[in-house]
């Protein structure tokens, strides 16, 4: 099965709570590649490449961990798939 790339925007209480750090750790365990960064409007952006199943697991684990602090998750598949070599926190 081929990899896909998604841009995922997380809204809610996602800055200043360890969200990027947690995302990086979970993504590494799931062998995902890409980046996570804070946006000026208070959201967190993740661009992630890997299997669709692993990306879904990332989203579910973040929803589990941050619970009601997450008020919205917007997902968009990017074409063509991006080639990342690792998952990093962008500052």
C-alpha positions, 0 to 999 in steps of 0.5 A: 500500500502506498503512502499518502500525505495529509495536512491536519489542522487541530483547533482548541487548547493545542498551544502551550500544552505539549501538543507538538512534542506529543505529536512528534513522539506518537508520529515517530512510533508510528513511523510517520514523516513530516512536521508539526508547527504552531500557527499564529491563529492558535491552531496547530498544523501537521503535515504528515506522510505515511500509511492511511492507517498510521495517520488515522492512529495518530489523530485518534491518539491525539484526540485520546490524549487531549480530549475536550481540549481539541475542538476541531480537526480538519483533514486534507489529503495533499497531492502529490504525496510529499517526500519527508525523511523524518518527523520534526517540530518546526518552530 
